[in-house]
Amino acid sequence: MANHLDLEEQEQLDQLKHFWNTWGTLISSLVLLVFGSLAAWNGYQYWQNRQSTQAAALFDAVDVASRAGDQARMEQALGDLRSKYAGTTQTAQAGLVLAKSMLDASNATGAKDALTWVVENAGDDGYKAIARLRLSSVLMDQKDLDGALKQVSGAFPAEFDAVVADRKGDILLLQGKQEQAIAEYSRAFKAFDDRVEYRRLVEVKLNALGVHPQDAVAVAVTSDKVKK
């Protein structure tokens, strides 16, 4: 009986050895790959959290300097953000804060540079969109209407459609292109929820151009069909 059990155990050991000789290397490789991936993921998460924390601290420095009107300190903190944490949301936010501070100080050139950096380098499409809209406003003030129109052309996140159309209408109207401006204002009026106060402003613009709000939606729909 004991010999029989010994034979069974030996047979199982032989099968196990055969299995391990056949698949052992692959199994070991897969185990190492799984644990290596987990270690890499944990390391990446740690790095991301560390980056975010450090970027947040620098953004706070930009915000505090902005409130104090300390342009030099603000630009220094933003410079650190740009060089070390360019793709973070905090850097995009800081760029927008700096641009506003520059405009408040009547430094349109500095605001333009700050907004251009956000447009070209921000990792978040929403912040890029905000920067493009604000940059278009700065360019309008500088009478660079072609440059302003370029900033609000092209793709935007869908939630900006109404605001972008309104801004296009403003630029086109300044360029003397009244019919195109009406089409954009009409598109903006159609896109805004009727509970949004901004829609009332677009309505005023349309009225000033001799277009009744109830006709605006029909104009927008017709313009969209022509584009298609």
C-alpha positions, 0 to 999 in steps of 0.5 A: 500500500505504501509502495502504491502511494509512493508510486502515485506521489512520484507520478504526480511529481513527475507530472508537475516537473513536466508541467513546470518544464513546459510552462514554468518560464512563461508563468514566471514571465507573466507573474513578473509582468503583472507585478511589474505593471502594478509597480509601474502603475503605483509609481506613475500614480505617485508621480502624478499626485506629487506633480499635482501637489507641487503644481497646486502650491505654485498656482497658489503662489501665482494667485496670492501674487495676483491679489497683491498686485506683485507682477514680478512674483507672479511671473516667477511662479508661473515661469516655474510652473511652465518649466516643470508642470507645463501640462497641468491644469494649474499651469493653464489656470495660472496663465489665465490669472496672469493674463487677467492681472496684465489686463487690469494693469493695462498691459495688453501685450503681456496678457496676449503673451500669457494667453497665447502660451495657454492656447499653445500649451494647455493640456485641457481643451476647456482652458484652451477654449477660454484662452482663445476667447479671451485672446480674441478679445485682446486682439479685437481691442488691438484692431487685429480683427483677422487675428481675433477671428482666427482664434475663434475659428476651428474646433471648440468643445461643444459647450462653447458653441454659443459663446464662440458664435456670439464672439464671431458675430462681434468680430464680423460686425466690426469687419463690416460683414453684417449678414455674416454677423447676423448669421453668427448671432442667430446661431448663438441665440439658437444655441443658448438656453432661453434661461441664460441671461447671455441670450438676452444680450444676443437678442439685443444685438439682433434687434439692433441689426433689425432682426427679430429674435423669432426670426433668428432661429430660422436664419441659423437653421438656414445658414447651417443647411447652406454650410452642409 
